[in-house]
Amino acid sequence: MAHICMNKIEVLLINLVPSQRKKPLDGIFTAEINYGLLSIATELHENNINTKIIDQQLHSEGNFDNFVIDIIKQSDVKLIGLSCISGFAYPELKLICGRIKSYSKEVTIVVGGKDHVGKLRKRVLKDIITVDILVKGEGEWAIVEIWNYLKNKITLDGIPDICFRDRHGNIVETPPTGSSLEPLLRPLNYSLYENHTTFPPSIELSRGCQYSCAFCSNIPKKVRKKSIIRIVEEMEMLATVYRNENLKIYFEALTLTFTERELLELGKVFKEENLKHTWRSQVRVEYLNGQKLEKLYKAGARVLDVGFESGSEKMLRNMGKTENAKEYLRTMSEALFAAKEIGITLKLNILFFLGETKETMKETWSFLMDNMSTLEALSAYPLYCFPGTKIAGYTEEQLEKCGASLVKSDPWVEKRVYPINLSKSVSFKESQEVGIHFGQAFQSIDKFVEQKKYGYICENTDLKKFYLQLQGLEKNKRPFHIDEKEKRDAINYVEKYLHS
């Protein structure tokens, strides 16, 4: 277990690991820094509050609860902040909060994670009585204000965007406030994160998204982003932190928003300073038009995750992805061809959606097969109902209209996340299984590993061992093929299913 300096820790921030994941391979061999917690810790440190982050990803071999309690025993912890950004970690949140409070009722427990607990809001304080305060949105300023409350400087009801219990036990929810660009501009203090160099390097480019896809929990809002100068400074800082001038960096953004001018500016810096770093990020299909891919390559891009979602015009309209499905599909096909010529891997993300049938799946499959010569990376996922999405607001009658239904067995109720049977003809389990085979039909193990080098596995990972671990996985958990026989088997599986 990693050594933590216990002296004088006043705020302990904890990144929780789900016991179960949305994707079968998530977290098995890979680890990611929680940049939200790192930004919060940096803000606390700037305000002279002694802070440390511990990450459960580094403690899988031991009893993490006891590790946390040992830190409380040996330090001066007054506030513990727990990040729960996924419903798959929600049961673990309840357990660890109970364990902390059973040891010390004096410690204030604050939880956050805008994409899960932040959407559940008051529900969290009803579900988990050991939670004192919930931060609904971004936490940098809220956590400092909560610290000031603990020091008797302010009252909780004056802190925006939180939930708490008043002295009568009633749950109070304060209104939100405007978002600031400032947290994005401050250099992150990596020394506050436990064993930070064991994680792959990333840079947060922006916050916010202007789109409103029906399956996503993000509320459309103005995008706040860093300047190219700031991004280059952070790449230089990461090169120093990791002692590596040839990093594979993940550019964190809900969707990439570099303008043509910004791409030219970044490409110019790469050329003039002879930068060797390369990067991966997320894009929408519409972003890939024109000559942008060539500019992206010159600016360091090597892998782009594309929110493609479907090759069915009907499903694309239902999702709210586009108003011109034919143009959308044409753009995607042209981008695949251009990217392969240029040297950028486009990984298509597919989501089976409400009302999905074998006929709409056939349309997606047909598009993929038509582009097989240029398509090298793909993941296809089943649909979940997450809090805060448009789907979460649908009534059972509305779901029934497209033949869909929620899976509400006990483990899912506990997570407040629900798998969705997509239609009368496609169950959640079927969509999950056929999704794995979609991946196996188009993606090799080599291409899978190439992508994972950006943001998922660290530079010093033993790749030979990594390959052996991947090959040892059950075939039905691998979204890639190991050889041509597995590829053919996957294609046969999908076509047999779609025509059954």
VOGU-3710 file (C-alpha; in Angstrom, 3 decimals, decimal comma):
1> mahicmnkie> 0,000/0,000/0,000  1,218/3,509/-0,800  2,708/5,620/1,960  0,766/8,744/2,882  2,213/11,501/5,025  -0,413/11,764/7,766  0,777/14,916/9,505  -1,569/17,867/9,437  -4,042/16,553/6,818  -7,170/18,640/7,374
11> vllinlvpsq> -9,155/17,649/4,276  -9,004/14,142/2,852  -10,395/13,675/-0,666  -11,228/10,148/-1,827  -11,749/8,748/-5,311  -14,005/5,694/-5,074  -13,850/2,708/-7,409  -17,062/0,965/-8,509  -17,365/-2,722/-7,681  -19,041/-3,113/-11,081
21> rkkpldgift> -18,470/-1,216/-14,332  -20,573/-0,181/-17,309  -17,942/-1,658/-19,652  -16,575/-5,128/-18,792  -12,896/-4,116/-19,103  -13,114/-0,768/-17,300  -10,798/-0,660/-14,305  -9,429/-4,179/-14,742  -6,016/-3,135/-16,031  -6,375/0,619/-16,316
31> aeinygllsi> -6,461/3,617/-13,982  -7,402/7,263/-14,402  -6,744/10,355/-12,303  -9,894/12,030/-11,004  -9,178/15,522/-12,345  -12,195/17,018/-10,602  -10,733/16,005/-7,228  -7,279/17,230/-8,240  -8,701/20,629/-9,164  -10,584/20,791/-5,833
41> atelhennin> -7,455/19,801/-3,902  -5,471/22,485/-5,721  -8,069/25,119/-4,757  -7,952/24,010/-1,103  -4,159/24,082/-1,121  -4,192/27,606/-2,577  -6,354/28,600/0,403  -3,763/27,172/2,842  -5,880/24,148/3,750  -3,786/20,986/4,147
51> tkiidqqlhs> -5,232/18,482/1,693  -4,466/15,050/0,308  -6,140/12,815/-2,272  -6,192/9,045/-1,959  -7,420/6,837/-4,768  -9,017/3,439/-4,247  -7,616/2,314/-7,617  -4,217/2,041/-5,893  -5,483/-0,111/-3,033  -7,254/-3,045/-4,625
61> egnfdnfvid> -5,098/-5,526/-2,747  -6,149/-4,426/0,745  -8,969/-3,205/2,920  -9,460/0,346/1,728  -11,910/1,229/4,520  -9,283/0,425/7,158  -6,711/2,461/5,247  -9,028/5,484/5,377  -9,700/5,001/9,100  -5,951/4,771/9,773
71> iikqsdvkli> -5,444/8,157/8,088  -8,204/9,688/10,230  -6,595/8,237/13,366  -3,141/9,568/12,556  -4,011/13,010/11,225  -6,122/16,067/11,898  -8,851/15,343/9,326  -11,947/17,504/9,801  -13,561/17,056/6,403  -13,703/14,089/4,049
81> glscisgfay> -14,805/14,630/0,457  -15,850/11,582/-1,553  -16,231/11,581/-5,322  -19,040/9,435/-6,736  -19,301/10,212/-10,440  -21,008/6,938/-11,339  -23,984/5,000/-10,043  -21,793/1,923/-10,172  -19,894/3,341/-7,160  -23,023/4,452/-5,271
91> pelklicgri> -23,331/1,314/-3,072  -19,644/1,662/-2,131  -20,261/5,303/-1,193  -22,932/4,244/1,286  -20,671/1,607/2,836  -17,588/3,786/3,292  -19,589/6,734/4,669  -21,087/4,407/7,269  -17,670/3,062/8,170  -16,214/6,567/8,608
101> ksyskevtiv> -19,089/7,761/10,787  -18,940/4,604/12,905  -15,384/5,577/13,796  -15,858/9,347/14,134  -19,087/11,311/14,135  -17,028/14,504/14,305  -15,745/14,237/10,735  -17,880/16,098/8,199  -18,618/14,000/5,123  -19,133/15,851/1,831
111> vggkdhvgkl> -19,984/13,971/-1,373  -19,950/15,160/-4,958  -19,945/14,035/-8,555  -22,103/16,097/-10,875  -22,980/13,211/-13,195  -24,527/10,993/-10,525  -24,972/12,178/-6,936  -25,242/15,736/-8,245  -28,247/14,672/-10,316  -29,858/12,700/-7,465
121> rkrvlkdiit> -29,602/15,772/-5,215  -31,832/15,428/-2,091  -32,239/11,718/-2,795  -28,617/11,154/-1,692  -29,219/12,519/1,805  -32,293/10,294/2,095  -30,439/7,212/0,859  -27,277/7,774/2,923  -27,940/9,248/6,352  -24,207/9,459/7,111
131> vdilvkgege> -23,653/12,072/4,371  -23,640/15,602/5,816  -23,424/17,756/2,676  -23,868/17,143/-1,045  -22,216/19,344/-3,680  -24,441/19,243/-6,773  -22,146/20,823/-9,363  -18,503/21,833/-9,655  -16,803/21,616/-6,295  -13,777/23,932/-6,288
141> waiveiwnyl> -15,384/26,908/-4,593  -18,092/24,990/-2,745  -15,588/22,902/-0,793  -13,634/25,982/0,320  -16,873/27,618/1,466  -17,852/24,457/3,351  -14,470/24,605/5,093  -15,200/28,217/6,036  -18,543/27,039/7,448  -16,725/24,491/9,610
151> knkitldgip> -14,560/27,333/10,899  -17,770/29,224/11,864  -17,189/31,935/9,292  -20,369/31,483/7,212  -23,667/29,541/7,188  -24,431/26,636/4,883  -27,525/28,252/3,395  -25,295/30,923/1,868  -23,298/28,394/-0,158  -24,696/27,872/-3,693
161> dicfrdrhgn> -25,521/24,515/-5,257  -25,428/22,220/-2,221  -27,843/20,067/-0,200  -27,668/19,658/3,588  -29,821/19,002/6,649  -30,834/21,946/8,821  -30,902/21,706/12,628  -34,423/20,241/12,438  -33,329/17,462/10,105  -35,027/18,938/7,043
171> ivetpptgss> -33,112/18,662/3,764  -32,283/22,070/2,297  -31,234/22,652/-1,323  -29,550/25,929/-2,254  -29,812/27,413/-5,768  -26,941/27,162/-8,265  -24,708/30,011/-9,305  -22,900/30,833/-12,534  -19,907/28,734/-13,569  -16,420/30,218/-13,620
181> lepllrplny> -13,476/29,719/-15,942  -11,007/30,224/-13,099  -10,636/26,558/-12,000  -9,579/25,689/-15,562  -6,839/28,319/-15,560  -5,085/27,343/-12,339  -2,061/24,991/-12,638  -2,887/21,683/-10,971  -0,802/20,591/-8,000  -0,080/16,951/-8,825
191> slyenhttfp> 1,830/16,414/-5,579  -1,519/16,393/-3,755  -2,585/13,223/-5,610  -1,406/9,917/-4,238  1,272/8,326/-6,481  0,239/10,571/-9,375  2,861/9,326/-11,841  1,359/5,820/-11,760  -1,596/7,249/-13,713  -1,526/8,112/-17,426
201> psielsrgcq> -1,298/11,857/-18,213  -4,350/13,933/-19,125  -5,259/17,589/-19,589  -8,716/19,012/-18,977  -9,441/21,149/-22,045  -12,915/22,405/-21,284  -16,114/22,125/-19,283  -19,663/22,224/-20,563  -21,435/21,041/-23,699  -23,905/22,877/-25,916
211> yscafcsnip> -25,736/19,745/-27,077  -28,668/17,884/-25,517  -28,569/14,214/-26,536  -31,440/12,272/-24,968  -29,146/9,691/-23,339  -26,729/12,176/-21,740  -26,974/13,748/-18,282  -25,106/16,917/-19,237  -27,236/20,050/-19,256  -26,566/22,192/-22,351
221> kkvrkksiir> -24,462/25,166/-21,326  -21,797/27,467/-22,652  -18,459/25,730/-23,124  -15,607/27,154/-21,021  -12,226/26,230/-22,414  -8,517/26,832/-22,069  -6,431/28,824/-24,512  -3,875/27,085/-26,717  -1,110/28,840/-24,775  -2,458/27,373/-21,529
231> iveememlat> -2,706/23,868/-23,021  0,892/24,024/-24,258  2,037/25,167/-20,801  0,288/22,163/-19,259  1,932/19,794/-21,738  5,301/21,229/-20,714  4,372/20,810/-17,043  3,329/17,173/-17,632  6,624/16,514/-19,425  8,385/17,698/-16,253
241> vyrnenlkiy> 6,089/15,771/-13,879  6,427/12,524/-15,850  10,034/13,193/-16,981  9,037/12,327/-20,524  9,125/14,483/-23,669  7,096/11,957/-25,690  3,841/11,589/-23,769  0,567/10,094/-24,957  -1,949/12,502/-23,422  -5,712/12,288/-23,064
251> fealtltfte> -7,372/15,651/-23,727  -10,389/15,678/-21,404  -13,463/17,340/-22,933  -17,118/16,397/-23,306  -16,533/17,129/-26,974  -13,561/18,727/-28,702  -14,185/22,381/-29,601  -10,914/23,579/-31,139  -11,660/26,129/-33,851  -9,786/26,106/-37,173
261> rellelgkvf> -7,669/29,008/-35,901  -6,874/27,198/-32,644  -5,870/24,029/-34,505  -3,527/26,026/-36,722  -2,072/27,729/-33,642  -1,514/24,411/-31,854  -0,063/22,829/-34,997  2,326/25,742/-35,348  3,559/25,259/-31,772  4,065/21,533/-32,376
271> keenlkhtwr> 6,155/22,293/-35,464  8,193/25,224/-34,137  8,959/23,626/-30,768  9,339/20,148/-32,276  6,913/18,673/-29,735  6,767/14,877/-29,662  3,619/14,520/-27,552  0,487/13,065/-29,150  -3,069/13,023/-27,842  -6,555/11,543/-27,854
281> sqvrveylng> -9,919/13,233/-27,342  -13,663/13,029/-28,057  -15,461/14,547/-31,040  -18,872/14,700/-32,663  -19,351/13,525/-36,241  -20,094/17,061/-37,482  -16,698/18,236/-36,213  -14,875/16,055/-38,741  -15,873/17,862/-41,908  -13,627/19,602/-44,426
291> qkleklykag> -9,850/19,615/-43,963  -10,003/19,483/-40,188  -8,496/16,003/-39,825  -5,212/17,067/-41,408  -5,027/20,049/-39,054  -5,810/17,770/-36,105  -2,952/15,459/-37,073  -0,471/18,328/-37,307  -1,684/19,491/-33,878  -0,829/16,088/-32,343
301> arvldvgfes> -4,108/14,136/-32,546  -3,705/10,387/-33,088  -6,899/8,864/-31,643  -10,367/10,440/-31,689  -13,388/8,890/-29,988  -16,367/9,699/-32,206  -19,868/9,914/-30,733  -21,321/8,209/-33,807  -24,015/6,241/-31,901  -25,964/4,729/-34,822
311> gsekmlrnmg> -26,153/4,072/-38,549  -29,941/4,149/-38,396  -31,529/7,423/-39,461  -34,513/6,717/-37,219  -32,351/6,125/-34,135  -30,231/9,215/-34,815  -33,368/11,365/-34,905  -34,752/9,740/-31,747  -31,509/10,433/-29,901  -31,456/14,058/-30,956
321> ktenakeylr> -28,030/13,582/-32,595  -28,789/15,288/-35,898  -31,515/16,818/-38,024  -29,903/15,632/-41,249  -29,128/11,936/-40,834  -28,084/11,349/-44,453  -25,484/14,125/-44,319  -24,362/12,869/-40,907  -23,690/9,363/-42,240  -21,976/10,699/-45,357
331> tmsealfaak> -19,673/12,867/-43,204  -18,797/9,878/-41,027  -17,964/7,687/-44,004  -15,755/10,357/-45,597  -14,019/11,049/-42,284  -13,150/7,358/-41,828  -11,490/7,301/-45,245  -9,600/10,558/-44,701  -8,461/9,652/-41,175  -6,959/6,349/-42,262
341> eigitlklni> -5,044/8,112/-45,046  -3,742/10,752/-42,621  -2,895/8,440/-39,710  -5,596/9,185/-37,124  -7,585/6,346/-35,557  -11,302/7,125/-35,365  -12,928/4,968/-32,701  -16,676/4,853/-33,297  -18,858/4,679/-30,204  -22,252/3,090/-30,822
351> lfflgetket> -25,203/3,205/-28,452  -28,246/0,994/-28,871  -31,204/3,256/-28,074  -34,862/3,285/-27,060  -37,008/1,539/-29,648  -34,006/-0,261/-31,147  -35,031/-3,332/-33,139  -33,128/-5,852/-35,187  -34,106/-3,821/-38,244  -32,482/-0,619/-36,933
361> mketwsflmd> -29,462/-2,631/-35,783  -29,208/-4,000/-39,331  -28,986/-0,420/-40,635  -26,068/0,300/-38,295  -24,426/-3,013/-39,153  -24,814/-2,327/-42,867  -23,105/1,073/-42,486  -20,225/-0,508/-40,585  -19,761/-3,303/-43,113  -19,816/-0,792/-45,974
371> nmstlealsa> -16,923/1,019/-44,250  -15,012/-2,045/-43,063  -11,883/-1,184/-45,066  -11,421/2,088/-43,145  -12,974/1,190/-39,776  -10,480/-0,145/-37,218  -11,847/0,744/-33,779  -15,335/0,432/-32,384  -17,287/-0,022/-29,161  -21,026/-0,712/-28,976
381> yplycfpgtk> -22,938/-0,309/-25,733  -26,307/-1,150/-24,228  -28,477/1,657/-22,851  -28,788/2,630/-19,187  -31,116/5,122/-17,597  -28,902/7,528/-15,664  -30,230/10,279/-13,388  -30,454/13,659/-15,030  -31,015/12,344/-18,572  -34,151/13,002/-20,603
391> iagyteeqle> -34,857/9,278/-20,417  -34,938/9,460/-16,614  -37,948/11,776/-16,945  -39,929/9,378/-19,101  -42,956/7,646/-17,589  -43,486/3,892/-17,936  -46,209/4,684/-20,481  -43,789/6,722/-22,590  -41,251/3,894/-22,527  -43,956/1,384/-23,370
401> kcgaslvksd> -44,796/3,285/-26,564  -41,520/2,095/-28,080  -41,679/-1,275/-26,333  -38,965/-0,355/-23,830  -38,824/-1,035/-20,094  -36,441/-0,505/-17,167  -34,735/-3,390/-15,380  -35,545/-2,649/-11,740  -34,075/-5,564/-9,825  -32,588/-4,819/-6,373
411> pwvekrvypi> -28,921/-4,285/-7,366  -29,945/-1,618/-9,877  -32,358/0,105/-7,518  -29,481/0,423/-5,053  -27,306/2,081/-7,719  -30,122/4,390/-8,940  -29,081/3,320/-12,447  -31,313/1,119/-14,587  -30,506/-1,037/-17,622  -33,081/-0,676/-20,389
421> nlsksvsfke> -34,795/-3,356/-22,450  -34,835/-1,431/-25,731  -37,945/-2,902/-27,326  -40,110/-6,018/-27,346  -37,574/-7,668/-29,656  -34,257/-6,475/-28,122  -33,600/-6,957/-24,410  -30,850/-5,248/-22,423  -28,902/-8,495/-22,185  -29,144/-9,071/-25,940
431> sqevgihfgq> -27,941/-5,546/-26,714  -25,028/-6,040/-24,320  -23,991/-9,331/-25,917  -24,372/-8,203/-29,519  -22,444/-5,013/-28,671  -19,402/-7,042/-27,623  -19,537/-8,904/-30,930  -19,818/-5,647/-32,878  -16,474/-4,675/-31,331  -14,895/-8,060/-32,000
441> afqsidkfve> -15,889/-7,862/-35,659  -14,007/-4,630/-36,354  -11,320/-4,114/-33,699  -8,087/-6,069/-33,269  -6,278/-6,498/-29,980  -3,392/-4,396/-31,340  -5,676/-1,486/-32,179  -7,357/-1,811/-28,757  -4,005/-1,577/-26,953  -2,894/1,342/-29,140
451> qkkygyicen> -5,940/3,337/-28,004  -5,518/2,397/-24,344  -2,050/3,965/-24,304  -3,875/7,294/-24,257  -5,479/7,973/-20,882  -5,851/4,402/-19,649  -2,514/2,606/-19,229  0,645/4,297/-18,022  3,848/4,692/-20,017  5,704/2,165/-17,861
461> tdlkkfylql> 3,101/-0,591/-18,284  4,575/-3,962/-19,234  2,842/-4,348/-22,606  3,801/-8,006/-22,984  2,116/-8,769/-19,669  -0,822/-6,551/-20,627  -1,347/-8,517/-23,853  -1,257/-11,802/-21,962  -3,839/-10,521/-19,480  -6,142/-9,392/-22,275
471> qgleknkrpf> -5,796/-12,696/-24,094  -6,652/-14,531/-20,886  -10,009/-12,815/-20,530  -13,233/-14,627/-21,280  -14,042/-14,131/-24,946  -17,492/-12,691/-24,174  -15,852/-9,797/-22,279  -13,414/-8,742/-24,998  -14,497/-5,959/-27,413  -11,746/-6,990/-29,851
481> hidekekrda> -10,584/-10,033/-31,802  -7,264/-11,790/-31,259  -7,096/-13,421/-34,696  -8,972/-13,612/-37,995  -11,000/-16,618/-36,850  -12,404/-14,648/-33,906  -13,220/-11,800/-36,287  -15,135/-14,129/-38,636  -16,898/-15,768/-35,687  -18,046/-12,344/-34,449
491> inyvekylhs> -19,371/-11,345/-37,866  -21,262/-14,637/-38,125  -22,683/-14,188/-34,620  -24,025/-10,710/-35,369  -25,510/-11,652/-38,741  -27,144/-14,748/-37,301  -28,648/-12,677/-34,462  -29,910/-9,903/-36,763  -31,622/-12,373/-39,082  -33,083/-14,621/-36,390
//
